[in-house]
């Protein structure tokens, strides 16, 4: 890179504070970051009328972007202020989950950058409104291969990543300890309980953290090995806890088959992984000693735990490090 710092606009949801980690690492990598992220998930309708108008526009007029415009009007004031103060175009703009921004705002962002890039790190089926935005971007990346193959030939497949600078090789994980963090959902309780029971049956220690807004859950949802938390873990704290465990646990969201961050954290931090996402077997880092696929593995969990961890070739591990991922995304 030249002496002049490359300038990049970063826009994404502020959920779990991961945006702070991206900003910090981009700065360490030599970028000047203009942050236009915002808390899109704290939006509430002002009144019943707004809710009814959104329902009408979504179902009758097929206007799936109306709610986003309401959200942005309520929560995106600071984004507009930052855009209006920019006098010169940036080298890049990366919008993660671009569907949280109204089309007219993306048009304004496009006028403020030389290269507009999107990364939809959630399944297209979960947020189908994003399809109409593809043409606005120079590159549009998706993390689910199936989306890239079936939806639109402008979709470019990529993956999630891990932050290599968070690795602490001196941390010795607790033997046979299993780490999971997620949101408590009653419809997924049986899946969660079955996993905890399987771990305990194989002499493992489950360290599961489930976020819920309910203060008192019924006794049927209380289980040794599960800790309920009233606020989501910040991403950096999440990683700090993950490193203390020998095995990371991942549950697939039904609406897509792309690989979650947890998968790449397991690869980057040399931890074993159990997951119910069978797609993991098709990736270059897969090794049966390191990854156990729930309900799709001929071995018992005990056999998997007794197998020694197989070191992955450093070139493969580095490929999914954010430091390499970001330059590949920007320069591809």
N, C-alpha and C positions, 0 to 999 in steps of 0.2 A: 504494500500500500504506500502511497505518497505521503509527504509530510502533512498535507491537508487532510483533516479528518473527514471521512465519508459521513454524510448526514443521512439519517434514516428516520422516517416517521413510523412509529409502532402503534397500532391500534388493535385492541383485543378486549375480551371481558376481564374484569378484575377479580374473578372468582378464584379463591384459594391463594391469592397474592402471587401467582406465578409470574404475572406481568412485571413485578418488581425484580424478580430474578433475571428475566430477560433483559430488562433495562440495565441492570448492574453489569451483567456479563457483556452485553454489547458495548458498554462504556469501556470495560476492561480490554475488549478486543480492538478498541481504537475508533469506535463510532461516536458521533454526536447524535443523541437520541432525542427526538421530539415525540413526547408521549401523548397520544390522544385516546388512551384506553378510558373506559368508564364502567361504572357499576350497573350494567344493564339488568342484572337479576334482582335488584331491590325495587323495581318498578311496581307501583300499585295504581289501579284505575282511580281517578279522582272522584268518580261518581258512577252511578248505574248507567247514566246516559252514554258515557264513554265506552262502557263495556258492551252496551247494546249496539252502538254504532260500529264497533269493531266486529261484532258477530255478524252484523248485516253485510259489512264490506267484505268480510272473509268468505261468507257462505254464498251470498247473492252476487256480489260484484267480483268475486275471486281475487280480491285485493289482499294478498297475504302479507303485504308490507305495512299495512296501516298501523298495527300495534307497535311496530318498530319506530314509526314516526312519532307516535305518542310517547314512547319510551325516551326517544332522543330529545324530544322537545322538553321533557321533564328533567332529564338527567345529563344531557349532552352540552349544556351551556359552556362549560370550560373547554370542550373540544372546539366549538365554534370560535371561541376567543383565541385559542392557539393558532387555528388555521388563518384567522384574519390578520394576525400579527406577522405571519411569515411573508417575507419580501422576496425571497429567492427559492427556486425549486430545490428540493432535496435530491440526493442521488437515488434513493430508494424509498419505497413505502411498503411495509408488510402489514397486511390486515389479517389477523387470525380470527376466524368466525366472522367474515365480512358481512354476514346476514344481519348482524346487530346494528349496522349502519344503514340509514335510508339511502335510496338510490341517489337522490340529489346531493347528499353529503359526500358520497363516493365520487360523484362528478367534481365536486369542489376539491376533494383530496387529490384527484387525478391531475388537476391543474397545478398542484403544488409539488409534484415530484416528476422525476425523469423516468422512473420505472415503478409501476404499480403491480404488486404481487399479492396474491391471496393464498391463504392456507386454511382449508376447512377441516379442522381436526375433530369433527364430529360427522356422523353418517349423514349423507344427503337426504335419506328418507326421514330423518328426524327434523331436518330444517329444509324442506324442499323449496322454500322461497329463494334460496341462494342461487338456484339455477338461472334465474333471469339476470343475474349480475355478472355472469362469466365473461361476457363480451367486453366488459369495462376494464378488464385486467390484461396486463402483458403476459402474465403467467398465473395459472390457477391450479394450485396443488390440493390433492385430496389424500387422506390417509387410508382409505379403504380401497383396495385394488378393484373390488367389484364395482364400485362407483365409477372408477376410471374406465372400466371395460364396457359398462352397459349404458352409462348415462349420456356422456358427451365426450367426443374425441378431443375436446380442448382441456379436459381434466387430466392433470399429470399426476401419476401416483408417487407418493413419498411415504414416509413413516413419521411417527413421533420420535422422540430423542431422549437422551439423558444429559445431565449436566456433569461433565467429567470433573470439573473443579470442586464439586462437592464430595468427591470420593475421599474417604479417610481409611487408608489401608491399615493404619494402626489399630482401628476398631476391630476387636475380636467379637463376632456375633455369638449370641447365646445358642448353644447346640440344640437342634430340633425345635427351634422357636419359629413360629409362623406369623407374619405381619400382614394385616389388611386394614385399610381405612376406606370408608365409604359412607354413603347416606343410608340410614335405616329406611327400608320400604317393606311394608307388610307383605306385599306380593312376592318379595324375594326372601322372606324369612326362612322358608323351608330349605332353600338353597344354602343360605348362610349357616343354618343349624346343622345341616347334613355335613357341611365342610368342617365345622368345629368338632362334631362327633367323630368324623373320620380321623382328624388330627389327634384327638385324645385317645382314640382306640389304638393308634400307632405310637403311643408314648410321646407325642409331640405336645408343645405348649402353644396354644393359640393366643396371639396378641391382636385382637380385633378391636378397632375403634369405629363406632358407628355414630354419625351425626344425626341428631333429631331435635326438632323444636318442641316435642312433647316432654313435659317435665316428668310425668310419671307413667311409664309404660306398664301394661299389665304383667303379672308374674309369668305369663306364658312366653314372654319375650326376654326373660332374664336367663342368662346362661353363663356359667363360669368360662372365662376367657374373652368375654365381650365387655368392653367399656363403652358406655354411652357418653357422648360429649355434646355440649349445648351450643358450641360454635365450631365451625370448620377449622381444621388444622391449617396453619399457614404452610405453604409448600416446603419451605426450608426446614421447618420443624418436622414435617412429614418424612423428609429424607433422613433427618437426624435419627428418627425412630426406626426407619427401615434398615439403616446400616447396623443396628444393634441386633437384628434378627438374621437367622441363617436362611430362611425360606420366605419369599414374598408370595402373596396370594393375589390372584387377579380373577375377576368375574366379568365375563363378556356382557355388554349391553346388547339386548336382542336386536336393536334396529340396525346394527352394522357388524362387520367382522374384522374391522381394522384393529391393529394391536395398540393397547393402551400404553401410557407412560410407564406403568409398573413393569411391563415386559422389558423395556429398554433399560430401566433402572436395574433390573436383575442382571442383564447382560453387562452393563457398564460397571456395576459394583461387585461383580463376581458372586452373586447370590443365586441359589436355586429358586425355581419358580413352579408353583402349581396354578393351573389356569383351566378354564372350561372352553377356551378358544382353540379349536382344532387347527385353525389356520396357521398357528405358530409353527407347525411342523414343516411348512413350505419355505421358511426363511433360512438364510445362509448361516445363522448363528445357532440353529436348533441342534441340540445334542440330547439324546435320551437320558443321559446321566444328570443333566441340569434342569430339564423341564418335564413335568408330569401333567398330562392332560386328563382332567377329571372326566369320568364316564367314557373315556376313549383311549384307555391305556391297558395293555394286556398284563402289566405288572401290578403288584399290590403297591400301595403307598410305602409300606415298610421296605420293600425291595428297592424302591426308588431312593429312599432316605439312606440306605446302606451303600449305595453306589457312590464312589468318590466323585467330587466335582471335576468336570473336564474343562481344562483351560481352553478358551476360544482364541483363535489367531488374533493378534493385536490389530491387524489391519481391518478385520471385520468389526471388532469392538469399537475402534476409532471412527468407523464410518457413521455410527449412530450418535457420536458425541455432538452436542449442540455446536461446539466450535467449528466442526466440519460441516454440519448440517446447514448452518446459516449461510455460509459462503456458497454452498452448493445451490441453495434456494435462490440466493440473490444473483448469482452469476450464470445460472443455467440458461 
